[in-house]
Amino acid sequence: MIPLDPLPNLIDQVYARILEAISDRTLEPGQRIRQNELADKLGVSRQPVSHALHLLHRQGLVAESGKRGFEVTQLDPARIRQLYEVRGAIDALAARLAAARAASDAAGRTRLETAFAAGRGIDRTTPLGELIALDVEFHRAIYQLAGNPVIEETIAPQWPHMRRSMAAVLSELDYRGSAWAEHADIAGHILRGDAKAAERAALAHAQTAGRMTEERLRAGEDAAA
């Protein structure tokens, strides 16, 4: 048998670091990515950077630019609205199922409580990358408590795009608190076992986030025109 290539783990690490930089806008939309420069910053050779960029390219997070180059893609407001329409349906289902299982799944309940408590600890100085990670963990805790692995399997490929969209609204200080106030409603309904109220709150949260994100992105397009 052919020996395994030891690089995949390194490629995953490089991919995760670049994805994080794209999500929190360290690498901004439209910014050209120079592989040699990026490799130097990460302390690796060009090979894992090249592999990681091709993975990101397949996901639509970077686009080819010039000879063997890449740049960060722009967020498409219409596409983001479509993603949130689908996410709203998925999150509503997940919240309803999670509420039905909250009393019987102690581990899932604890994970949700822990994720919510961590998010409530944010303030005006919390870095954007941490805000995004806390938001993702809260929703993933609901998906786990729902007890249907297909939910997270379905949404997982879209998380990179959703994380980018979160940055557009979580960068606004006023929305940070209101987002977690909405999370409080969702978590409260789930933990009380009120499936219908949890479903409504989760759908409303996704709809609000989708609308705000699309408006913010369109405003940015108008300003740049």
Beta strands, then each sheet from edge to edge (+ up, - down):
strand 1: 32-33
strand 2: 62-64
strand 3: 70-72
sheet 1: 1+ 3- 2+
end
